[in-house]
Amino acid sequence: MTKRGSNDRKAKARRIAKERDVRVTEAHSLLLQAKNRNDPRPSDASAGETAYSSGEAHELRIHRTAADGTVEVLDGDAAAHAVWQASPGALTAGCRCGWVNPHAGPRFPDLPAPYGVEPNEQKHWRWYQLAAWAEHAGDMEGEPSSAEYVQDPSVTINDLTIQVIFDLRLLLHHAQDDRETVAATYEAMETLLRTARIRIAHERARPGSGRQPDAGQPDQEEPSVSEEIPVSLDVLLRRTNSGRSGGYWELLAVEFAAAELRRLVLQESQHAVSTVPDAPV
């Protein structure tokens, strides 16, 4: 990629971030996902270094480890292609600045894809690698943290939901350190989200219910189940509980993502196609 091409993509990411009101690194990762439909760049490590030597300092880099232990370094479009085209080998997120994701994270290697549909566990593992890189790049570039970003009332409920799922995937950092604790955290969040979602469904079923909070009464606080619960989830629960947003489908999407992430941590494959709508990414 030429310097002009790299700058063009960065400009596109900033424009997407402004239009969708999301963080630049998230917009950049979505743009890289779209790029995977193009032909991959040369996968040779030295060729990648030459092709991307003039790229952004915090561009996505993927370290791919083959079965024989050989490590391949991929940058830019080649990295995005490796992430989204189910390439063989163990993939680890990195950055052109030299950072490499220090966490092993969970993985389902070479899961069969029934009917050509990739298992959700593998999809979440790939998104985890992108989330780990985006967190690093955002910190290095001085972007607002997730906790700061979600406090902005102008953030749409859909973008807030995407941010929550983004944050939930970062809990996979510790999946190998204490698998039971991380799985229990996801399970507790499933329960919390299900309780809030069912309450909304019941309130909608009441005749004349407008889901408006009582005057002079503060919004109900959801019980805290773990210190690991991200701020973005607390904000989502408050906004859906306040009556300002519908919230049912957003809560269902996050609940479904938490369930899939719990299975990923526990190494439990679910090959059957779920009837629950897929979570936004």
DOVOPA-404577 format. One record per residue (C-alpha): x, y, z. Coordinates in pm, whole numbers, padded with zeros to 5 digits, always signed. Example, Ala and Ser with C-alpha at 12.3 -4.5 7.8 and 13.67 -1.06 7.14 Angstrom:
<rs>
+--------+--------+--------+
:     px :     py :     pz :
+--------+--------+--------+
: +01230 : -00450 : +00780 :
: +01367 : -00106 : +00714 :
+--------+--------+--------+
</rs>
This chain:
<rs>
+--------+--------+--------+
:     px :     py :     pz :
+--------+--------+--------+
: +00000 : +00000 : +00000 :
: +00129 : +00345 : -00085 :
: +00136 : +00627 : +00165 :
: -00145 : +00793 : -00031 :
: -00353 : +00474 : -00008 :
: -00296 : +00444 : +00365 :
: -00391 : +00806 : +00424 :
: -00701 : +00765 : +00207 :
: -00819 : +00473 : +00418 :
: -00749 : +00661 : +00740 :
: -00952 : +00956 : +00607 :
: -01237 : +00720 : +00519 :
: -01225 : +00576 : +00871 :
: -01248 : +00924 : +01022 :
: -01543 : +01006 : +00798 :
: -01721 : +00684 : +00892 :
: -01650 : +00751 : +01261 :
: -01802 : +01099 : +01231 :
: -02106 : +00981 : +01036 :
: -02179 : +00686 : +01267 :
: -02054 : +00854 : +01584 :
: -01816 : +00571 : +01671 :
: -01449 : +00562 : +01768 :
: -01199 : +00595 : +01483 :
: -01036 : +00261 : +01558 :
: -01371 : +00084 : +01540 :
: -01449 : +00250 : +01207 :
: -01104 : +00150 : +01086 :
: -01157 : -00216 : +01181 :
: -01494 : -00217 : +01001 :
: -01325 : -00072 : +00694 :
: -01062 : -00345 : +00709 :
: -01339 : -00604 : +00725 :
: -01487 : -00467 : +00404 :
: -01144 : -00478 : +00243 :
: -01120 : -00856 : +00285 :
: -01323 : -00900 : -00032 :
: -01023 : -00776 : -00232 :
: -00734 : -00998 : -00340 :
: -00491 : -01050 : -00052 :
: -00153 : -00887 : -00054 :
: +00165 : -01100 : -00068 :
: +00184 : -01298 : +00254 :
: +00563 : -01308 : +00275 :
: +00676 : -01122 : +00588 :
: +00950 : -00922 : +00417 :
: +00720 : -00834 : +00127 :
: +00460 : -00715 : +00375 :
: +00716 : -00494 : +00546 :
: +00811 : -00336 : +00213 :
: +00456 : -00289 : +00092 :
: +00339 : -00130 : +00416 :
: +00656 : +00048 : +00524 :
: +00487 : +00384 : +00467 :
: +00158 : +00293 : +00635 :
: +00004 : +00416 : +00958 :
: +00198 : +00363 : +01281 :
: -00092 : +00177 : +01442 :
: -00226 : -00024 : +01151 :
: -00350 : -00379 : +01205 :
: -00086 : -00652 : +01193 :
: -00157 : -01024 : +01218 :
: +00093 : -01288 : +01331 :
: -00006 : -01624 : +01182 :
: +00158 : -01935 : +01327 :
: +00148 : -02245 : +01110 :
: +00133 : -02602 : +01241 :
: +00509 : -02638 : +01200 :
: +00573 : -02331 : +01417 :
: +00654 : -02094 : +01131 :
: +00536 : -01738 : +01204 :
: +00409 : -01520 : +00920 :
: +00360 : -01145 : +00961 :
: +00075 : -00983 : +00768 :
: -00012 : -00613 : +00746 :
: -00303 : -00404 : +00620 :
: -00529 : -00574 : +00364 :
: -00339 : -00903 : +00392 :
: -00402 : -00900 : +00769 :
: -00772 : -00831 : +00719 :
: -00793 : -01109 : +00460 :
: -00631 : -01354 : +00701 :
: -00878 : -01263 : +00975 :
: -01195 : -01287 : +00766 :
: -01116 : -01564 : +00518 :
: -01072 : -01846 : +00774 :
: -00702 : -01882 : +00700 :
: -00528 : -02184 : +00857 :
: -00295 : -02138 : +01149 :
: -00321 : -01962 : +01485 :
: -00382 : -01589 : +01442 :
: -00267 : -01327 : +01694 :
: -00344 : -00955 : +01668 :
: -00055 : -00713 : +01647 :
: +00024 : -00360 : +01537 :
: +00276 : -00204 : +01300 :
: +00433 : -00025 : +01599 :
: +00552 : -00364 : +01727 :
: +00281 : -00438 : +01983 :
: +00157 : -00798 : +01993 :
: -00151 : -00906 : +02188 :
: +00000 : -01054 : +02508 :
: -00314 : -01256 : +02585 :
: -00364 : -01601 : +02439 :
: -00740 : -01572 : +02437 :
: -00962 : -01867 : +02346 :
: -00986 : -02023 : +02005 :
: -01168 : -02301 : +01822 :
: -00912 : -02406 : +01559 :
: -01043 : -02545 : +01231 :
: -01406 : -02584 : +01337 :
: -01619 : -02736 : +01062 :
: -01855 : -02493 : +00891 :
: -02184 : -02678 : +00834 :
: -02359 : -02559 : +00519 :
: -02079 : -02309 : +00467 :
: -02178 : -02109 : +00777 :
: -01890 : -02030 : +01013 :
: -01962 : -02125 : +01377 :
: -02037 : -01826 : +01599 :
: -01753 : -01920 : +01834 :
: -01498 : -01881 : +01556 :
: -01654 : -01551 : +01448 :
: -01631 : -01413 : +01802 :
: -01269 : -01527 : +01830 :
: -01182 : -01334 : +01513 :
: -01363 : -01024 : +01641 :
: -01175 : -01058 : +01970 :
: -00844 : -01025 : +01788 :
: -00966 : -00708 : +01613 :
: -01104 : -00570 : +01940 :
: -00770 : -00627 : +02113 :
: -00588 : -00437 : +01839 :
: -00848 : -00157 : +01833 :
: -00816 : -00112 : +02210 :
: -00438 : -00079 : +02178 :
: -00456 : +00157 : +01879 :
: -00717 : +00375 : +02047 :
: -00508 : +00408 : +02362 :
: -00193 : +00490 : +02166 :
: -00370 : +00750 : +01951 :
: -00530 : +00919 : +02253 :
: -00890 : +00843 : +02163 :
: -01157 : +00862 : +02435 :
: -01197 : +00541 : +02631 :
: -01511 : +00333 : +02598 :
: -01627 : +00454 : +02941 :
: -01599 : +00816 : +02821 :
: -01750 : +00752 : +02477 :
: -02071 : +00588 : +02601 :
: -02150 : +00876 : +02839 :
: -02229 : +01101 : +02541 :
: -02612 : +01115 : +02520 :
: -02592 : +01168 : +02143 :
: -02460 : +00813 : +02093 :
: -02742 : +00612 : +01935 :
: -02880 : +00304 : +02106 :
: -02755 : +00090 : +01815 :
: -02399 : +00225 : +01838 :
: -02411 : +00181 : +02217 :
: -02511 : -00182 : +02168 :
: -02219 : -00237 : +01930 :
: -01984 : -00080 : +02185 :
: -02114 : -00308 : +02462 :
: -02045 : -00619 : +02253 :
: -01704 : -00477 : +02164 :
: -01628 : -00438 : +02536 :
: -01761 : -00784 : +02623 :
: -01515 : -00939 : +02381 :
: -01226 : -00775 : +02564 :
: -01307 : -00991 : +02867 :
: -01160 : -01274 : +02658 :
: -00818 : -01133 : +02754 :
: -00846 : -01336 : +03074 :
: -01024 : -01642 : +02935 :
: -00720 : -01866 : +02981 :
: -00616 : -01713 : +03315 :
: -00935 : -01803 : +03500 :
: -01182 : -01971 : +03269 :
: -01445 : -02042 : +03533 :
: -01454 : -01681 : +03657 :
: -01480 : -01533 : +03307 :
: -01752 : -01781 : +03209 :
: -01943 : -01702 : +03531 :
: -01921 : -01330 : +03451 :
: -02075 : -01385 : +03108 :
: -02346 : -01605 : +03260 :
: -02429 : -01336 : +03518 :
: -02459 : -01079 : +03240 :
: -02689 : -01312 : +03046 :
: -02916 : -01330 : +03351 :
: -02906 : -00955 : +03403 :
: -02990 : -00884 : +03040 :
: -03264 : -01146 : +03028 :
: -03430 : -00998 : +03338 :
: -03424 : -00648 : +03187 :
: -03551 : -00773 : +02850 :
: -03840 : -00969 : +03001 :
: -03940 : -00664 : +03209 :
: -03956 : -00453 : +02893 :
: -04168 : -00720 : +02720 :
: -04412 : -00727 : +03012 :
: -04436 : -00349 : +03021 :
: -04507 : -00339 : +02649 :
: -04787 : -00592 : +02697 :
: -04969 : -00373 : +02949 :
: -05248 : -00167 : +02792 :
: -05150 : +00198 : +02758 :
: -04800 : +00138 : +02883 :
: -04561 : +00406 : +02764 :
: -04262 : +00281 : +02965 :
: -04210 : +00624 : +03118 :
: -04042 : +00645 : +03459 :
: -04250 : +00786 : +03744 :
: -04213 : +01160 : +03799 :
: -03972 : +01236 : +04080 :
: -03847 : +00878 : +04090 :
: -03494 : +00797 : +03975 :
: -03442 : +00529 : +03714 :
: -03423 : +00184 : +03868 :
: -03069 : +00064 : +03908 :
: -02985 : -00282 : +03785 :
: -02805 : -00494 : +04045 :
: -02431 : -00519 : +03995 :
: -02316 : -00876 : +03944 :
: -01944 : -00833 : +03888 :
: -01671 : -00574 : +03883 :
: -01588 : -00701 : +03534 :
: -01912 : -00565 : +03386 :
: -01814 : -00281 : +03151 :
: -01944 : +00073 : +03196 :
: -02105 : +00054 : +02853 :
: -02338 : -00225 : +02970 :
: -02444 : -00022 : +03273 :
: -02522 : +00270 : +03041 :
: -02722 : +00046 : +02806 :
: -02928 : -00090 : +03096 :
: -02996 : +00261 : +03227 :
: -03103 : +00390 : +02888 :
: -03335 : +00098 : +02816 :
: -03480 : +00121 : +03168 :
: -03544 : +00495 : +03142 :
: -03816 : +00467 : +02880 :
: -03623 : +00678 : +02627 :
: -03539 : +00375 : +02413 :
: -03720 : +00056 : +02316 :
: -03430 : -00163 : +02413 :
: -03576 : -00513 : +02373 :
: -03384 : -00616 : +02062 :
: -03067 : -00442 : +02176 :
: -03071 : -00631 : +02505 :
: -03141 : -00956 : +02320 :
: -02843 : -00899 : +02089 :
: -02606 : -00841 : +02384 :
: -02753 : -01136 : +02576 :
: -02696 : -01361 : +02275 :
: -02337 : -01235 : +02236 :
: -02266 : -01300 : +02605 :
: -02398 : -01656 : +02569 :
: -02178 : -01722 : +02267 :
: -01874 : -01577 : +02443 :
: -01939 : -01796 : +02747 :
: -01942 : -02104 : +02522 :
: -01622 : -01983 : +02362 :
: -01452 : -01957 : +02702 :
: -01575 : -02301 : +02805 :
: -01469 : -02448 : +02468 :
: -01825 : -02568 : +02403 :
: -01903 : -02577 : +02034 :
: -02259 : -02518 : +01915 :
: -02286 : -02641 : +01557 :
: -02663 : -02605 : +01530 :
: -02784 : -02288 : +01365 :
: -02943 : -02067 : +01632 :
: -03286 : -01911 : +01582 :
: -03184 : -01607 : +01786 :
: -03090 : -01305 : +01569 :
: -02715 : -01265 : +01530 :
: -02553 : -00993 : +01739 :
: -02429 : -00678 : +01563 :
: -02057 : -00644 : +01519 :
+--------+--------+--------+
</rs>
